[in-house]
């Protein structure tokens, strides 16, 4: 497994599969998607749990793994892996079982604090020099923003934004 993608929600996963198909061989990089694929796991933080409840009332529970696999098969996408479950458990397990893991693009779009902390703590060191960390909800959703702010304190990294939009934000790893 060489320089796979990162943590994606359903729509983002499809978008990045499409970009990979356009920009390079579908076999050059595996794209790995971690998601609950359904209902958000219960959050310990009251503010995050309130966010989740409001989100699910407005947007629903998210795409199921079966629905996403159907879309991916329809589009004939290959060389991907979907990991279903609570990210705070699945990412540490995945990293422990894949010591060879290197990441060129880590896309974080989980909205809330604890999954963001888990992702950064377990995957940041796996991002290759020159790799990108892309944050979908930095400075727009409090939980993810807090986790990113805390993680990058004292690190020689600058969180940047495109001049044309306030989202996403990104860091190029040195």
C-alpha positions as CSV (number, residue, x, y, z in Angstrom):
1,X,0.0,0.0,0.0
2,X,1.7,3.2,-1.1
3,X,0.6,6.7,-0.3
4,X,-3.2,6.2,-0.1
5,X,-5.7,8.9,0.5
6,X,-7.2,9.7,3.8
7,X,-10.4,9.9,5.8
8,X,-13.5,10.6,3.6
9,X,-17.2,10.9,3.8
10,X,-19.2,9.3,1.0
11,X,-19.4,12.2,-1.4
12,X,-15.8,13.2,-0.8
13,X,-14.7,9.6,-1.4
14,X,-16.4,9.6,-4.8
15,X,-14.9,13.0,-5.6
16,X,-11.4,11.9,-4.8
17,X,-11.8,8.6,-6.7
18,X,-12.9,10.7,-9.7
19,X,-9.9,13.0,-9.3
20,X,-7.5,10.0,-9.1
21,X,-9.0,8.5,-12.3
22,X,-8.4,11.8,-14.1
23,X,-5.0,12.6,-12.8
24,X,-3.2,9.2,-12.5
25,X,-3.6,5.5,-12.8
26,X,-6.3,4.0,-10.5
27,X,-3.6,1.6,-9.3
28,X,-1.0,4.2,-8.4
29,X,-2.6,4.9,-5.0
30,X,-5.1,3.1,-2.9
31,X,-7.9,5.3,-1.5
32,X,-9.0,4.4,2.0
33,X,-12.2,5.7,3.5
34,X,-13.0,5.5,7.2
35,X,-16.6,6.3,8.2
36,X,-19.4,5.2,10.4
37,X,-21.4,4.8,7.2
38,X,-24.7,5.6,8.9
39,X,-25.4,7.1,12.2
40,X,-22.7,9.2,13.9
41,X,-21.3,7.4,17.0
42,X,-22.3,8.9,20.3
43,X,-20.0,11.8,21.2
44,X,-18.6,12.4,24.8
45,X,-18.5,16.2,24.3
46,X,-21.9,17.8,24.8
47,X,-21.3,20.5,22.2
48,X,-20.2,17.8,19.6
49,X,-23.3,15.6,20.5
50,X,-25.5,18.7,20.0
51,X,-23.9,19.3,16.6
52,X,-24.4,15.7,15.6
53,X,-28.1,15.7,16.5
54,X,-28.7,18.9,14.6
55,X,-26.7,17.6,11.6
56,X,-28.7,14.3,11.5
57,X,-32.0,16.2,11.6
58,X,-30.9,18.4,8.7
59,X,-28.8,16.0,6.6
60,X,-29.8,12.5,7.8
61,X,-27.5,9.7,8.9
62,X,-25.2,9.6,5.9
63,X,-24.6,7.1,3.1
64,X,-24.5,3.4,4.0
65,X,-21.4,1.4,3.0
66,X,-23.7,-0.7,0.7
67,X,-24.9,2.4,-1.1
68,X,-21.4,3.8,-1.5
69,X,-20.1,0.4,-2.8
70,X,-23.0,0.4,-5.4
71,X,-22.0,3.9,-6.6
72,X,-18.3,2.9,-6.8
73,X,-19.1,-0.3,-8.7
74,X,-21.4,1.7,-11.1
75,X,-18.6,4.1,-11.8
76,X,-16.2,1.2,-12.1
77,X,-13.8,2.5,-9.5
78,X,-11.3,0.1,-8.1
79,X,-8.3,0.1,-5.7
80,X,-10.0,1.4,-2.7
81,X,-10.9,0.2,0.8
82,X,-13.8,1.2,3.0
83,X,-13.4,0.8,6.8
84,X,-16.8,1.0,8.6
85,X,-17.1,1.8,12.3
86,X,-16.2,4.4,14.9
87,X,-13.1,6.1,13.7
88,X,-11.7,6.3,17.3
89,X,-11.5,2.5,17.2
90,X,-11.0,1.7,13.5
91,X,-8.1,4.0,12.8
92,X,-5.8,2.8,15.7
93,X,-6.6,-0.8,14.7
94,X,-5.9,-0.1,11.0
95,X,-2.6,1.6,11.8
96,X,-1.5,-1.2,14.1
97,X,-2.2,-3.8,11.3
98,X,-0.6,-1.8,8.5
99,X,2.9,-0.6,9.6
100,X,3.8,0.1,5.9
101,X,1.1,2.8,5.6
102,X,2.2,6.0,4.0
103,X,-0.2,8.8,3.1
104,X,0.1,11.5,0.4
105,X,-3.3,13.1,1.0
106,X,-5.1,13.0,4.3
107,X,-8.6,14.6,4.0
108,X,-10.3,15.1,7.3
109,X,-14.1,15.7,7.3
110,X,-15.5,14.4,10.5
111,X,-16.8,17.6,12.0
112,X,-16.4,16.7,15.7
113,X,-13.5,16.7,18.2
114,X,-12.6,13.2,19.3
115,X,-12.5,11.6,15.8
116,X,-10.4,14.6,14.6
117,X,-7.9,14.1,17.5
118,X,-7.7,10.3,16.7
119,X,-7.0,10.9,13.0
120,X,-4.3,13.5,13.7
121,X,-2.7,11.5,16.5
122,X,-2.5,8.2,14.4
123,X,-2.2,9.4,10.8
124,X,-0.2,12.7,10.8
125,X,3.2,10.9,11.2
126,X,2.2,8.6,8.2
127,X,1.8,11.6,5.9
128,X,4.9,11.8,3.6
129,X,7.0,14.9,3.3
130,X,5.2,17.2,0.8
131,X,1.9,15.5,1.5
132,X,-1.3,17.4,2.1
133,X,-3.6,17.4,5.1
134,X,-6.9,18.9,4.0
135,X,-9.5,20.0,6.6
136,X,-13.1,20.3,5.4
137,X,-14.5,22.0,8.6
138,X,-11.6,24.0,10.0
139,X,-12.9,27.4,11.3
140,X,-16.5,26.4,10.4
141,X,-17.3,23.6,13.0
142,X,-16.0,24.0,16.5
143,X,-15.1,20.4,17.4
144,X,-12.9,19.8,14.3
145,X,-11.4,23.3,14.6
146,X,-10.5,22.8,18.3
147,X,-8.7,19.5,17.5
148,X,-6.7,21.0,14.7
149,X,-5.8,24.1,16.7
150,X,-4.6,22.0,19.6
151,X,-2.7,19.5,17.4
152,X,-0.7,22.2,15.5
153,X,0.4,24.2,18.6
154,X,4.1,24.5,18.6
155,X,4.5,22.7,15.2
156,X,6.2,24.4,12.3
157,X,3.1,24.2,10.1
158,X,0.9,26.9,8.6
159,X,-2.8,26.2,8.1
160,X,-3.6,27.8,4.7
161,X,-6.8,28.5,2.7
162,X,-7.4,29.0,-1.0
163,X,-7.9,32.6,-2.0
164,X,-11.3,31.8,-3.5
165,X,-13.0,30.1,-0.6
166,X,-12.9,29.8,3.2
167,X,-13.1,25.9,2.9
168,X,-11.2,23.7,2.7
169,X,-8.1,24.6,4.7
170,X,-4.8,22.7,4.3
171,X,-1.3,22.0,5.5
172,X,1.6,20.8,3.3
173,X,3.7,18.6,5.5
174,X,7.4,19.5,5.6
